[in-house]
Amino acid sequence: MQTSDCVTHGNWGLPPYNRWSLQRVQELFPTARLAADPTAALIIPTEPRDVMPLSFEAANGNVETIGRFLERAWCDSLLVVHDGANVAEHYFNGMSASSHHLLYSVTKAFVGILAGIAVGRDKLEVASLVTRYLPELGNSAWHGTTVRHLLDMTAAAQYSEDLTDPETDFWKEAAVVGWQPALVNPKTPPSLFEYARSLQGQDMANGSKFEYRTVCANVLGMVLERAMGARLAQLLETEIWSRIGAHHDASIVVDRTGFPYVGAGMSACTRDLGVFGLMMINDGAINGRQVIPAAWIEDTLRGDATSKECFAKGQYGDEAPGWHFRNQLWISGSDRAEMLAIGIHGQYLYMDKSRDLVIVMLSSQPEPYDAELDLDTLAAMRAVGESLQT
């Protein structure tokens, strides 16, 4: 019996079934299509380099090649774009250049960029309270929360994202879009909006520290619908996906009202995610278009006076000293201009502006989060970047 014959809504995200399902989310759940503009597809020249024999020091102290690491990391695709050229592209596990793959929390980068577009058009004020745009969220969880708090994951709403807990709030929210049917009960909210409205209480002061909470991205999407006056799926398509030079349509999981699960629900092809990364390292411009204001990229990289302090006080402060989280992206503490979008089970979009480098790695790792693999992935990507500079 094939793995695909055994996949259900209850096990799709678990190993070994996720090896099949992460490339076929549209077959399992309702999605909205984000159409590409075929007349504006970006052609990236190819200048092949063999990155597989390159070596780096892994977290356990061993020296490992990129090729061996990709096997260990359950990699489904790898793309390396340097100086505007495709220097390496590899597919595994039955994946191809036209295969969709679930991005999980890499999705958040898109709603963060959409916020930058809205700010650039004076349609969104990040210092404003969430309730300015969503007065319905007057519940205790969102009291005093601003759009900036959503963007930087410093919102105080009580919400747990402990992925080792099968009944953590993250999974309860995911149950709203059908990802965790075992958690659905008569009290389960019918939509992501109602889920956000059902939260009660705060477990810290707004803006006091970084706490990664997927619900922040979803509420940010709701704010953007109100601020920009259009449905979120339409905005993601017309303002971003159709303008970056993507070759293939993308898709995003939606709730029963058609609202996109921007916390984790987008699927896309590897090259198209690489094109998005190229736009990011090119100050928001690509294919002759200024998609987002360059100032938003600069703000993301720089952060504000409290960004590093909030990160240091948060859950990853000891693991990643000197980092910050801004506008739904991870910013490294290195001297280089590194931006990362990261999703569970091994999804990475690595963007090094200083080296004109974009690396996409999409995977179907057994565990949602593996600290050692996470460290090794960053080390491997940096090793590739260093080799391309020579």
ChimeraX attribute file (.defattr): number of C-alpha atoms within 10 A of each C-alpha:
attribute: neighborCount
match mode: 1-to-1
recipient: residues
	/A:1	5
	/A:2	7
	/A:3	12
	/A:4	14
	/A:5	8
	/A:6	10
	/A:7	18
	/A:8	12
	/A:9	13
	/A:10	13
	/A:11	16
	/A:12	22
	/A:13	22
	/A:14	17
	/A:15	14
	/A:16	15
	/A:17	19
	/A:18	22
	/A:19	23
	/A:20	21
	/A:21	24
	/A:22	23
	/A:23	23
	/A:24	18
	/A:25	22
	/A:26	19
	/A:27	9
	/A:28	16
	/A:29	16
	/A:30	17
	/A:31	24
	/A:32	20
	/A:33	17
	/A:34	23
	/A:35	18
	/A:36	22
	/A:37	19
	/A:38	13
	/A:39	10
	/A:40	15
	/A:41	18
	/A:42	17
	/A:43	13
	/A:44	14
	/A:45	11
	/A:46	13
	/A:47	12
	/A:48	13
	/A:49	12
	/A:50	10
	/A:51	18
	/A:52	15
	/A:53	11
	/A:54	15
	/A:55	20
	/A:56	20
	/A:57	14
	/A:58	19
	/A:59	15
	/A:60	9
	/A:61	8
	/A:62	10
	/A:63	11
	/A:64	16
	/A:65	18
	/A:66	22
	/A:67	16
	/A:68	13
	/A:69	19
	/A:70	19
	/A:71	11
	/A:72	11
	/A:73	22
	/A:74	18
	/A:75	23
	/A:76	26
	/A:77	26
	/A:78	20
	/A:79	20
	/A:80	25
	/A:81	27
	/A:82	19
	/A:83	12
	/A:84	17
	/A:85	17
	/A:86	21
	/A:87	19
	/A:88	18
	/A:89	21
	/A:90	16
	/A:91	17
	/A:92	14
	/A:93	14
	/A:94	11
	/A:95	17
	/A:96	14
	/A:97	14
	/A:98	14
	/A:99	17
	/A:100	23
	/A:101	27
	/A:102	29
	/A:103	31
	/A:104	23
	/A:105	24
	/A:106	26
	/A:107	24
	/A:108	29
	/A:109	22
	/A:110	24
	/A:111	25
	/A:112	23
	/A:113	26
	/A:114	23
	/A:115	28
	/A:116	26
	/A:117	21
	/A:118	19
	/A:119	17
	/A:120	16
	/A:121	12
	/A:122	11
	/A:123	16
	/A:124	20
	/A:125	17
	/A:126	17
	/A:127	11
	/A:128	15
	/A:129	18
	/A:130	26
	/A:131	18
	/A:132	16
	/A:133	17
	/A:134	16
	/A:135	10
	/A:136	12
	/A:137	20
	/A:138	14
	/A:139	16
	/A:140	16
	/A:141	21
	/A:142	24
	/A:143	19
	/A:144	17
	/A:145	21
	/A:146	22
	/A:147	25
	/A:148	20
	/A:149	26
	/A:150	29
	/A:151	24
	/A:152	29
	/A:153	27
	/A:154	28
	/A:155	32
	/A:156	27
	/A:157	25
	/A:158	16
	/A:159	23
	/A:160	18
	/A:161	17
	/A:162	14
	/A:163	15
	/A:164	10
	/A:165	11
	/A:166	13
	/A:167	16
	/A:168	14
	/A:169	20
	/A:170	19
	/A:171	19
	/A:172	23
	/A:173	26
	/A:174	23
	/A:175	22
	/A:176	24
	/A:177	24
	/A:178	21
	/A:179	22
	/A:180	20
	/A:181	16
	/A:182	13
	/A:183	17
	/A:184	16
	/A:185	9
	/A:186	6
	/A:187	6
	/A:188	15
	/A:189	18
	/A:190	15
	/A:191	19
	/A:192	26
	/A:193	20
	/A:194	14
	/A:195	17
	/A:196	21
	/A:197	18
	/A:198	14
	/A:199	18
	/A:200	14
	/A:201	14
	/A:202	16
	/A:203	11
	/A:204	14
	/A:205	13
	/A:206	20
	/A:207	21
	/A:208	18
	/A:209	25
	/A:210	27
	/A:211	24
	/A:212	21
	/A:213	23
	/A:214	24
	/A:215	28
	/A:216	26
	/A:217	28
	/A:218	23
	/A:219	25
	/A:220	24
	/A:221	30
	/A:222	22
	/A:223	22
	/A:224	24
	/A:225	19
	/A:226	16
	/A:227	19
	/A:228	18
	/A:229	11
	/A:230	11
	/A:231	16
	/A:232	23
	/A:233	22
	/A:234	16
	/A:235	19
	/A:236	23
	/A:237	20
	/A:238	15
	/A:239	16
	/A:240	22
	/A:241	25
	/A:242	22
	/A:243	22
	/A:244	28
	/A:245	24
	/A:246	27
	/A:247	22
	/A:248	23
	/A:249	20
	/A:250	24
	/A:251	25
	/A:252	26
	/A:253	26
	/A:254	23
	/A:255	21
	/A:256	13
	/A:257	10
	/A:258	17
	/A:259	23
	/A:260	27
	/A:261	29
	/A:262	31
	/A:263	29
	/A:264	22
	/A:265	24
	/A:266	28
	/A:267	28
	/A:268	22
	/A:269	25
	/A:270	29
	/A:271	25
	/A:272	25
	/A:273	25
	/A:274	26
	/A:275	24
	/A:276	25
	/A:277	27
	/A:278	27
	/A:279	22
	/A:280	23
	/A:281	23
	/A:282	16
	/A:283	18
	/A:284	24
	/A:285	19
	/A:286	21
	/A:287	16
	/A:288	10
	/A:289	12
	/A:290	15
	/A:291	22
	/A:292	25
	/A:293	18
	/A:294	18
	/A:295	13
	/A:296	21
	/A:297	21
	/A:298	13
	/A:299	13
	/A:300	23
	/A:301	22
	/A:302	15
	/A:303	17
	/A:304	12
	/A:305	8
	/A:306	13
	/A:307	21
	/A:308	23
	/A:309	17
	/A:310	22
	/A:311	26
	/A:312	20
	/A:313	14
	/A:314	16
	/A:315	14
	/A:316	15
	/A:317	18
	/A:318	11
	/A:319	11
	/A:320	14
	/A:321	14
	/A:322	16
	/A:323	20
	/A:324	27
	/A:325	25
	/A:326	28
	/A:327	28
	/A:328	29
	/A:329	24
	/A:330	20
	/A:331	24
	/A:332	19
	/A:333	14
	/A:334	10
	/A:335	7
	/A:336	13
	/A:337	18
	/A:338	21
	/A:339	24
	/A:340	22
	/A:341	23
	/A:342	24
	/A:343	22
	/A:344	21
	/A:345	27
	/A:346	25
	/A:347	25
	/A:348	25
	/A:349	23
	/A:350	24
	/A:351	27
	/A:352	23
	/A:353	19
	/A:354	11
	/A:355	17
	/A:356	17
	/A:357	25
	/A:358	32
	/A:359	27
	/A:360	24
	/A:361	27
	/A:362	26
	/A:363	27
	/A:364	29
	/A:365	23
	/A:366	19
	/A:367	14
	/A:368	15
	/A:369	15
	/A:370	15
	/A:371	11
	/A:372	11
	/A:373	17
	/A:374	19
	/A:375	15
	/A:376	21
	/A:377	22
	/A:378	15
	/A:379	18
	/A:380	22
	/A:381	21
	/A:382	18
	/A:383	18
	/A:384	20
	/A:385	20
	/A:386	11
	/A:387	11
	/A:388	15
	/A:389	8
	/A:390	5
